[in-house]
Amino acid sequence: MAVSIEEEMVPEKPAGSTLRSSTGSAAGSPAHDLLTRKEAAYLLRLRPNTLAVWAVKGRFEKELPIIRLGRNLIRYRRSDIERFIESRAGLLPGDVE
């Protein structure tokens, strides 16, 4: 069975994830407002390593701030992820704001 390039690029949903739509009951609770790097990457259709590189290099640090809960414990706000997606919707890869 052939797999298209697009299917290869989309990361799998994180195992044990509680990701739900914005209308789901888990999305509104404070505990579910903070996402792991893997969950945030899934919503952004990126690989978790891409978010790690962005964090280290300070790329999109204002639009997509990280929440540091410990030395190695990084979280992202669901609202920041959704706002980031909305602000970038319709942009082509070479477009710069």
C-alpha positions in Angstrom: 0.0 0.0 0.0 1.5 3.4 -1.1 1.6 6.2 1.4 1.5 9.8 0.1 4.0 12.4 1.2 1.2 14.4 2.9 0.3 11.4 5.1 3.9 11.0 6.1 4.2 14.6 7.2 1.2 14.6 9.6 2.2 13.4 13.0 0.1 10.8 14.8 -2.2 11.8 17.6 -0.2 11.5 20.9 -0.9 8.2 22.7 -3.1 8.7 25.7 -3.9 12.2 24.6 -7.1 14.0 25.7 -7.2 16.4 22.7 -10.7 17.4 21.9 -12.4 20.0 19.9 -12.9 23.5 21.3 -16.5 22.5 22.1 -15.4 19.3 24.0 -15.7 19.2 27.7 -12.0 18.7 28.3 -10.9 21.8 26.3 -12.4 24.3 28.7 -10.9 23.0 31.9 -7.7 24.7 33.2 -5.9 21.3 33.4 -6.4 20.8 29.7 -5.5 24.3 28.6 -1.8 23.4 28.9 -0.6 21.1 26.2 2.5 19.0 26.1 4.9 19.6 23.2 3.6 16.4 21.5 0.0 17.6 21.8 0.8 21.1 20.6 2.7 19.6 17.6 -0.2 17.4 16.7 -2.6 20.5 16.6 0.0 22.4 14.5 0.6 19.4 12.2 4.3 19.6 13.1 6.8 17.3 14.6 7.5 17.8 18.3 11.2 18.3 17.5 10.2 21.4 15.4 8.6 23.0 18.4 11.7 22.2 20.4 14.0 23.9 17.9 11.7 26.9 17.7 11.8 27.2 21.5 15.6 27.1 21.6 16.1 29.5 18.7 13.3 31.9 20.0 11.4 31.6 16.8 7.8 32.8 17.2 8.4 33.4 20.9 5.8 36.2 21.1 3.2 34.4 19.1 3.8 30.9 20.6 5.2 31.3 24.1 6.3 28.3 26.1 5.3 27.7 29.7 8.2 26.3 31.6 7.0 24.3 34.6 10.4 22.9 35.5 13.8 22.4 34.0 12.6 19.9 31.4 8.8 20.4 31.6 7.5 22.6 28.8 3.8 23.3 28.0 1.9 25.4 25.5 -1.4 27.2 26.1 -4.2 25.8 23.9 -5.4 29.4 23.3 -1.9 30.4 22.1 -1.8 27.5 19.7 -5.3 28.3 18.3 -4.4 32.1 18.0 -1.2 31.1 16.2 -3.1 28.9 13.7 -5.7 31.7 13.0 -3.0 34.3 12.5 -1.1 32.2 10.0 -4.1 30.8 8.1 -3.9 31.5 4.4 -0.2 32.4 4.4 2.0 30.7 1.8 5.3 29.2 2.9 7.3 32.2 1.6 5.0 34.9 3.1 6.4 37.0 6.0 4.3 39.1 8.3 
